[in-house]
Amino acid sequence: MKNLLGMHEPDLFFDVMVHVGTLIPIVTVFREDLGNIFRSLLHLPKTVVQGNLGTILATNAWVRLIVLIAVAVVPAALVGFFYKDFFEHLFSSVFAVGINLILTGTLLLLTKDIGRPRKQIDRVTFLDAVIIGFSQAAAIAPGISRSGATISTALFLGVNRELAGRFSFLIFIPAIVGAVILNFNPPEMYTRPYLYNVAGATITAALTGYCALKLLLRFVQRGRLFVFSPYCFLLGLGAIASTFI
């Protein structure tokens, strides 16, 4: 969209605030999960002291979820740190975005042949979390849908549809919070119109993000994630074609 609008100068603060906007609906939709996670974190030291960690991970679903989230976040953090320059270079290539959108469409289309995965949190392994984490890391590249990649990967691993959607967005929260903290650097000089633009973009991202999230979760639970693949194919082909025009 920036290329279509002729915006070539990077504006990191603007991008960060748009990500804050997308974070708001995720926190809103998953507030119950986050509340349970927060309460479990408060009691975690006492829980670990009182019992065997292996037993706790096998019997306490929220503690297990916390550990799985922590494991899944690591790959994106490492890849983003060590390959930052490589991914920043990709953001200057509309052709790369087009290729990645086609890859995303292919991944979503492959979910059509998946049956009804039934793996619940007690059967999700740390290896599963690592693999899902690497799919989130791959989504640092522009054009790779983060939610599409992580949810599809979870489904391929046999994770229950509802849990796949929840886990995808729960591992997004610490990743985006970390990125916002690291990159939050408001400009020293700014004008009132600029602040209005940033506020408008943030609010727009929050409102559209909420609607998109509710719609996406509904499609995931019905096993129809693949319906988004034609959109990705068309957008990807359009991006590639635009580089030759």
N, C-alpha and C positions, 0 to 999 in steps of 0.2 A: 504493500500500500504506500509506503514511503517513496518507493521508486515511481509509482504511478502518479503520485502527487508532486514529484520533483523535489522531494526532501532528501538531500544527500549528506547533509551535515549531521553527525551523530549528536544526540541530545540525551545523555545518560540519565539525567534527573527526570526528564519526561518519561523515558522508558521505565524507570524504577517506579514512578508513581502509577503508571498504568498497571504494572505488576501488583502494586498494592491494591489497586481497584479489583483485580481478579482474585486477590486473596480474600477480600471481604465476603463474597458470597460463599466461598468454600468453608470459611470459619462459621458462617451463619447456618449453612445446610448441615454441617457435621458437628454442631455445637454439643450435642449429647455425647458423641464419641469423644470429643476433646475434653468434656467435663469428666468423663470416666477415666480418661488417660491421665488427666491432671491429678485426680484423687488417688489413682494408683501410684503415680510418681511420688506423691507425698508419703504414702505408706510403704513404698518400695524398700527403703533401708530396713525398716522393722520387719517386713515380710521376709527379706533375705536372711536376716539374723535368726529368725525363728525357724526357718526350714531349709531344706536342701534346694539349691537353685534349680537343679534338673527337675525335681518334683514340682516346684512352683511353675516352671515354664510349661509343664505338661498339664497342670490342673487350673492355673489362673490365666484365663483367656486374655485379660487386659495387660498383664505383665508380659505375656508372650507377644502380644501385638506391639507393645512398646519396643521390645528388643528387635522384633522383625523390622519395624520402621527404622530403627537406628542402623541396622545392618543394610537396609535397602538404600539409605541416603548416602552411604559412604562412596559407592562407585561414581556418582555424579560429582561429588565434591572433589575426588581425586582427579577424574578426567577433566573437569572444569579448571582445576588448578594447573595441571601439567600441560594441558593442550589448549590453553586459553587463546594463544595467538592463532592457532589453526582454526578454531571456531570463529574468531573475530574476522578472519579472512573470508570465511564462507558467507558471512553476512553482507559482503559487498558483491556477491554473485547471485543474480536473479536466476541464472541457469541452474546453479546448485540447488536453489530453493525449489525449482520445478522438478528436478530429479528426485529430491527428497519427498516432495508431495506425492509423486507417483509411487515411491516406495511405501509411503504411508497408506495410500489407497490399496496397494497390493496386500499389505499386512492386514488391513481391515477386511478385505474381501476373503482372505483365508479363514477368518473366524466363522464364515458361513457354514463350513463343514464340521464345526465342533458340535458335539452333542450337547448334553447338559452337564457341565462339570459340577462336581459335588464336594470338592475338597474344602473343608471348613478350617478355621484358624488353628485348631489343634493338630491338623495334618500338614499345614504349610511349613516347609522346612526352611532352614537358614540358607540353603543353596537356592531355593525358590526365591527368597528375598534378594539374594545377590544378583540373580539373573534378571529379576524385575528392576533392580537398581541399575543394572547396565543398560536396560532399555530406556530408563529415564535419562541416563548419561548420554545416550545416543541422540536423545531429543534436544540436547543443547544445540545441535545443528539446526539451522533454520529450515523449515519445511517438514521436519519430522514432528508429528503431533505427539506431545508428551503423554497426554491422556490416552490417545489411541494406541501408542506403543506399549505403555505399561499395562493397560487393561487387556489388550490382545495377548501380551506375553503371559499375564496371569491366567487367562483363559486357556492358552495352549498348555500351561502347566497343570491344568485341571482344577484351578481355584474356582469356587462357587461364584456365580455372576455378581451377586450382591456384594460379596466380600471383595471381588476384584475391583469393582467401582470404588468402594470405600477406601481400600488400601491404596489405590492409585492416587487419590486426592489427599489422603493423610500423609503420604510420603512427599507430596508436593509442598506441604506447609513448611516443614523445617528447611527444605531446599530453597524455597523462595524467600523465607525470612532471612536466611543466611546471606543470600544474594543482595537483598535490600539493604541489610546492615553494612555489607562490604562496599556497596556502590552508592550509598546515600550521601550525596555531596551537592547540596543546593547551590546554585550559582550565586556568586557574590553580588552581582548586579542583575536585577531583574525588573521588569516593568509590570504594571497592573494587567495589561492585556495578556502577557505571558502567563501570569498566575491564573488568570481566568481560563486560559487554554489548558493548563495543567489540571486544574480543578474539573473542567468539563470532561477531559479525557478520562480522569480517574473515576468520576461518577458514571460515565458511559460504560467503562469497562466493568464496573461493579453491577450495573443493571443488566447489561447484556450477558455478563458472565453468569449471573444468577439464573436467567432464563435458559441459557445454553446448558448449564450444569444440570438443572432439573430435567431438561429434555434428554440430555445424554444418558443420565442414569436410568431413565425410563427405557430407552432403547437397549441399554446394556442388560437390564433385568429381563427383557423380552428376548434376548439373544439376537438382536438385530443391529449390532454394531456395524455390520458390513454395508448398511444402506448409505453410509457416509463416503464409501469408496468412489462412486462416480463423481462426487463433488471434488474430491482430491485429484482424481485423474484429469478432470477438465481444467481445474485451476493449475495443475502442474504443467499440462500441455500448453496452456495459455501463457504461463511464465516462460517456458522454454521458447515458444514462438515469439514472444516479445523481445527476446534478445537478438533475433534475426531481422527485426523490423527497423 
